[in-house]
Amino acid sequence: MLLALVGCQADTATTQEDSVPRARELVDLRSRILGYTATFRADSPYTPPGKSQRARLAKAVGSLLSGDAQEAERQLAPLGLGFTRLTDTDSGRRYDEIAATGTGESTRWGRLYLNADSTVRWNAQVPHPVSDRETEALGIRLLEQNPGGALVLAGAHRRAGEDDAADVAHREDSAFHTVVVELQKRGVPGVQLHGFTRSSDRPYDAVVSTGTVETAPAEVAAMADRMDDDGLRVCRAWAARCPLEGTTNVQGRSAQREHAGFVHVELARHARADDGRDTEEAADALAGLVTAWRSSSPSWG
């Protein structure tokens, strides 16, 4: 079941004052996010949040999704995180942001953006920004051009820190995973964006998978078909053996536990970069997927 979640809009148990963040900014959303990811380096330090910190973050995100901004702010403050209502100067649309307020460890835990003007019905996940080049730009594009969405963004280069600690697609001890699970618990489906380099053993433009699930709902199959129709060579992991299927992805595994939708999409650079020859087609197909999610509850088992 997909629950109706509105970016910081009050339910009957909260007042209007409770449901609106106190901090507000007028920003260029795309520049704000890309300015953040531009600082990511493979040799940067990274320390994941501890168990109690992740529990507090989960409570904060849950409060936010329930429309209680003041409780979210109270939970976030000890973590060095804050909650801000942003208005995009280009579109006039409003977004709610969870991000670090200082320069401590939490600056590398990532960010969450929620559309504040409509019900949250889907989310885009970017676990490897900069490392999977321009997946962050594609995630922003999906958020800006399609109502009802959220963007979950990792806060460090995949190779930052030690022992793959920042590879959040394969780690459960991250802020990224904590946020995704809170969305999954509320039935919000997500599409996770990855990038790869084509080679002789990866001759595709896109690899589409449902993670550990071996079938694909109609809207996911339709997305792959649309890419195919637009000239992209697509490997469908539910119908063939593909590279980069995402079967070890921890967000995919948690989605199965929570009975939430999860789609793992790998794109060659020319299908994800701003100047890529197939980026428009890939972005349009992804937009079709999230539009289907926004229109009705997807058919996940």
C-alpha positions as CSV (number, residue, x, y, z in Angstrom):
1,M,0.0,0.0,0.0
2,L,1.3,3.5,-0.9
3,L,0.7,6.0,1.9
4,A,0.1,9.7,0.9
5,L,3.0,11.7,2.1
6,V,3.2,15.4,1.6
7,G,6.4,17.3,2.0
8,C,5.9,19.0,5.3
9,Q,2.2,19.5,4.9
10,A,0.2,19.1,8.1
11,D,-2.1,16.2,8.9
12,T,-5.0,16.5,11.3
13,A,-2.7,15.9,14.3
14,T,-0.3,18.9,13.6
15,T,-0.9,22.6,13.4
16,Q,0.2,24.8,10.5
17,E,3.0,26.1,12.6
18,D,4.2,22.6,13.4
19,S,4.2,21.6,9.7
20,V,6.4,24.4,8.3
21,P,10.2,24.6,8.8
22,R,11.4,27.8,10.4
23,A,14.4,28.2,8.0
24,R,13.7,29.3,4.5
25,E,15.9,30.2,1.5
26,L,15.5,31.3,-2.1
27,V,18.0,29.3,-4.1
28,D,18.9,27.9,-7.5
29,L,18.2,24.3,-6.6
30,R,20.3,22.7,-9.2
31,S,23.3,24.9,-8.4
32,R,22.9,24.3,-4.7
33,I,23.0,20.5,-5.1
34,L,25.8,20.4,-7.7
35,G,27.8,22.9,-5.6
36,Y,27.6,20.4,-2.8
37,T,28.6,17.3,-4.9
38,A,31.5,19.3,-6.5
39,T,33.4,19.0,-3.3
40,F,33.4,15.2,-3.3
41,R,36.8,13.5,-3.5
42,A,37.9,9.8,-3.4
43,D,40.5,10.6,-0.8
44,S,38.2,12.5,1.5
45,P,37.6,11.2,5.0
46,Y,34.2,9.6,5.7
47,T,32.7,8.2,8.9
48,P,29.2,6.8,8.8
49,P,26.7,7.7,11.5
50,G,26.5,5.4,14.5
51,K,23.5,3.2,15.4
52,S,22.0,5.8,17.7
53,Q,22.5,8.6,15.2
54,R,20.8,6.6,12.5
55,A,17.9,5.9,14.8
56,R,17.5,9.6,15.5
57,L,17.7,10.4,11.8
58,A,15.0,7.8,11.1
59,K,12.8,9.5,13.7
60,A,13.4,12.9,12.1
61,V,12.6,11.7,8.6
62,G,9.5,9.9,9.9
63,S,8.4,13.1,11.6
64,L,9.0,15.1,8.4
65,L,7.0,12.7,6.3
66,S,4.2,12.9,8.9
67,G,4.1,16.7,8.6
68,D,5.7,17.5,12.0
69,A,8.5,19.9,11.1
70,Q,9.3,21.0,14.6
71,E,9.8,17.4,15.8
72,A,12.0,16.8,12.8
73,E,14.1,19.8,13.6
74,R,14.4,18.7,17.2
75,Q,15.7,15.3,16.2
76,L,18.1,16.6,13.5
77,A,19.8,19.3,15.6
78,P,22.0,17.0,17.7
79,L,23.2,15.3,14.5
80,G,24.5,18.6,13.0
81,L,21.6,18.5,10.5
82,G,19.0,21.1,9.7
83,F,15.7,21.4,7.9
84,T,15.1,24.2,5.4
85,R,12.2,25.2,3.1
86,L,13.7,26.1,-0.3
87,T,12.1,28.0,-3.1
88,D,13.7,27.4,-6.5
89,T,14.4,30.7,-8.3
90,D,14.0,29.1,-11.7
91,S,10.7,27.4,-11.3
92,G,9.2,28.9,-8.1
93,R,8.6,25.4,-6.8
94,R,9.2,24.6,-3.1
95,Y,11.4,21.8,-1.7
96,D,12.2,20.7,1.8
97,E,15.8,19.9,2.5
98,I,17.6,18.0,5.2
99,A,21.3,18.9,5.1
100,A,24.2,19.5,7.4
101,T,24.3,22.9,9.2
102,G,28.1,23.0,9.9
103,T,31.4,21.4,8.8
104,G,31.4,18.2,10.9
105,E,31.0,14.6,9.9
106,S,27.4,15.0,9.0
107,T,28.4,17.1,5.9
108,R,29.3,13.8,4.3
109,W,26.2,11.9,5.2
110,G,24.2,13.2,2.3
111,R,21.0,15.2,1.8
112,L,17.2,14.6,1.3
113,Y,15.0,16.8,-0.9
114,L,11.2,16.5,-0.8
115,N,8.8,18.3,-3.1
116,A,6.9,20.5,-0.7
117,D,4.0,21.3,-3.0
118,S,2.6,17.9,-3.7
119,T,2.2,14.4,-2.2
120,V,5.4,12.4,-2.2
121,R,4.7,9.4,-4.4
122,W,8.2,8.4,-5.6
123,N,11.9,8.9,-5.0
124,A,15.1,9.0,-7.0
125,Q,18.2,7.6,-5.2
126,V,21.8,8.7,-6.1
127,P,24.2,6.5,-4.1
128,H,27.4,7.2,-6.1
129,P,27.4,10.9,-7.0
130,V,30.5,12.1,-8.9
131,S,31.9,8.5,-8.9
132,D,29.1,7.5,-11.3
133,R,29.5,10.7,-13.2
134,E,26.4,12.9,-13.7
135,T,24.0,10.6,-12.0
136,E,23.5,13.5,-9.5
137,A,22.5,15.8,-12.4
138,L,20.0,13.2,-13.7
139,G,18.5,12.8,-10.2
140,I,18.0,16.6,-10.0
141,R,16.4,16.6,-13.4
142,L,13.9,14.0,-12.4
143,L,13.1,15.9,-9.2
144,E,12.7,19.3,-10.9
145,Q,10.7,18.1,-13.9
146,N,8.3,15.6,-12.3
147,P,5.9,16.5,-9.4
148,G,5.5,14.4,-6.3
149,G,9.1,13.3,-5.9
150,A,12.0,13.1,-3.4
151,L,15.7,13.0,-4.1
152,V,18.0,10.9,-1.7
153,L,21.6,11.9,-2.3
154,A,24.7,10.3,-0.8
155,G,27.2,12.7,0.7
156,A,30.6,11.4,-0.2
157,H,32.5,9.9,-3.1
158,R,32.1,6.1,-3.3
159,R,35.8,5.5,-2.5
160,A,35.9,8.0,0.4
161,G,36.9,6.8,3.8
162,E,38.2,3.3,4.5
163,D,37.0,-0.3,3.7
164,D,34.3,0.9,1.3
165,A,32.5,2.7,4.1
166,A,31.0,5.2,1.7
167,D,29.7,2.7,-0.8
168,V,26.2,3.3,0.5
169,A,24.5,1.0,-2.1
170,H,26.2,-1.9,-0.3
171,R,26.1,-0.6,3.3
172,E,23.3,-0.5,5.7
173,D,25.2,1.8,8.2
174,S,24.6,5.0,6.3
175,A,22.3,8.0,6.4
176,F,21.4,7.3,2.8
177,H,20.1,3.8,3.6
178,T,18.3,5.1,6.7
179,V,16.4,7.6,4.7
180,V,15.5,5.2,1.9
181,V,14.2,2.7,4.4
182,E,11.9,5.3,6.0
183,L,10.4,6.0,2.5
184,Q,10.1,2.3,1.8
185,K,8.2,1.7,5.1
186,R,5.6,4.2,3.8
187,G,5.3,2.4,0.5
188,V,7.1,5.0,-1.6
189,P,8.8,3.3,-4.6
190,G,12.3,4.4,-5.7
191,V,14.5,4.3,-8.7
192,Q,18.2,4.1,-8.0
193,L,20.5,5.7,-10.6
194,H,23.9,4.3,-11.5
195,G,26.4,4.8,-14.3
196,F,28.8,2.5,-16.1
197,T,31.4,2.5,-18.9
198,R,30.5,0.4,-22.0
199,S,32.9,-2.4,-22.9
200,S,32.9,-5.7,-24.8
201,D,31.2,-7.5,-21.8
202,R,28.9,-4.5,-21.2
203,P,27.6,-3.7,-24.7
204,Y,24.4,-2.0,-23.5
205,D,23.2,1.6,-23.1
206,A,21.0,0.7,-20.1
207,V,20.7,-2.2,-17.7
208,V,17.3,-2.3,-15.8
209,S,16.8,-4.5,-12.8
210,T,14.3,-4.9,-9.9
211,G,17.2,-6.0,-7.6
212,T,16.5,-9.3,-5.9
213,V,13.0,-9.5,-7.4
214,E,12.9,-11.6,-10.6
215,T,9.8,-10.1,-12.1
216,A,9.0,-6.6,-13.3
217,P,5.8,-4.6,-12.8
218,A,4.1,-3.3,-15.9
219,E,5.4,0.3,-15.4
220,V,9.0,-0.9,-15.1
221,A,8.7,-3.1,-18.3
222,A,7.1,-0.1,-20.0
223,M,10.1,2.1,-19.1
224,A,12.5,-0.5,-20.6
225,D,10.4,-0.8,-23.7
226,R,10.3,3.0,-24.1
227,M,14.1,3.1,-24.0
228,D,14.3,0.3,-26.5
229,D,11.8,2.1,-28.8
230,D,14.0,5.2,-28.6
231,G,17.0,3.4,-29.8
232,L,18.8,2.4,-26.6
233,R,20.1,-1.2,-26.2
234,V,18.6,-2.4,-22.9
235,C,19.3,-5.5,-20.9
236,R,16.3,-6.5,-18.7
237,A,17.6,-8.4,-15.7
238,W,14.2,-10.2,-15.1
239,A,14.3,-11.6,-18.7
240,A,18.0,-12.2,-19.3
241,R,21.4,-12.5,-17.6
242,C,22.8,-9.0,-17.4
243,P,25.9,-7.4,-16.0
244,L,25.4,-5.0,-13.1
245,E,22.0,-6.4,-12.0
246,G,22.1,-4.9,-8.5
247,T,21.2,-8.1,-6.7
248,T,23.6,-7.3,-3.8
249,N,22.2,-3.8,-3.5
250,V,21.0,-3.3,0.1
251,Q,18.3,-0.8,-0.7
252,G,16.9,-3.4,-3.1
253,R,16.9,-6.0,-0.4
254,S,15.2,-3.7,2.1
255,A,12.6,-2.8,-0.5
256,Q,11.7,-6.4,-0.9
257,R,11.4,-6.7,2.9
258,E,9.2,-3.6,3.1
259,H,7.1,-4.6,0.0
260,A,8.1,-1.3,-1.7
261,G,9.0,-0.7,-5.3
262,F,12.7,-0.6,-6.3
263,V,14.2,-0.2,-9.7
264,H,18.0,-0.3,-10.3
265,V,19.0,1.5,-13.5
266,E,22.5,1.5,-14.9
267,L,23.1,4.0,-17.7
268,A,26.1,4.4,-20.0
269,R,27.5,7.9,-19.9
270,H,25.9,8.9,-23.2
271,A,22.5,8.1,-21.7
272,R,23.0,10.1,-18.5
273,A,25.3,13.1,-19.1
274,D,23.8,16.5,-19.9
275,D,25.3,16.4,-23.3
276,G,24.8,12.7,-24.0
277,R,23.2,11.7,-27.3
278,D,20.7,9.4,-25.5
279,T,20.1,11.4,-22.3
280,E,16.8,12.9,-23.4
281,E,15.4,9.5,-24.3
282,A,16.6,7.9,-21.0
283,A,15.3,10.8,-19.0
284,D,11.9,10.7,-20.7
285,A,11.6,7.0,-20.0
286,L,12.4,7.5,-16.3
287,A,9.9,10.4,-16.2
288,G,7.3,7.9,-17.6
289,L,8.1,5.5,-14.7
290,V,7.7,8.1,-12.0
291,T,4.6,9.5,-13.6
292,A,3.1,6.0,-13.5
293,W,4.0,5.8,-9.8
294,R,2.5,9.2,-9.1
295,S,-0.7,8.3,-10.9
296,S,-1.5,5.0,-9.1
297,S,-0.1,2.5,-6.6
298,P,2.4,0.3,-8.6
299,S,1.9,-3.4,-8.7
300,W,4.6,-4.6,-6.3
301,G,4.0,-7.9,-4.5
